[in-house]
């Protein structure tokens, strides 16, 4: 039986913000610099974020937000445990 680890590692979550408007969108987040504010200049412009905690996102135009969870290895969960 594999060893059980009691150490907790923060698991990153990945977000991709995509501009929908041709005129661009200003985005503000609760993340620290350099991801605290940025411009998505035109339709299709993207900005990737990595978060270890909750994030607040505010935009002055329409955006699409893609959210991808990391695999268990990102949190140092050894292979062989559930899901691995």
C-alpha positions, 0 to 999 in steps of 0.5 A: 500500500502506498504511503499517505502524505500529510503535507499540503501543497497548493495546487495551481489553477490556470485561466485564459482570458480572451477578448471578445470585442474588436475595441479591446477590454481593460481587465483588473484582477485581485492578483498581484503585479503584473497580473493586477491589470492589463489590456486585451487589445483586440478580439482574440487577444489572450492573457494567461493567469495562474492562481493558487487561491480565489481570484476576482476578475473585472472587465470593462467589456466582454471576455471569455474565461477558460479554466483548467485544473492542474493534474495531481502531479502539480500538487505533488500527489504521487502516482498510484493514488486515486486518479494516478 
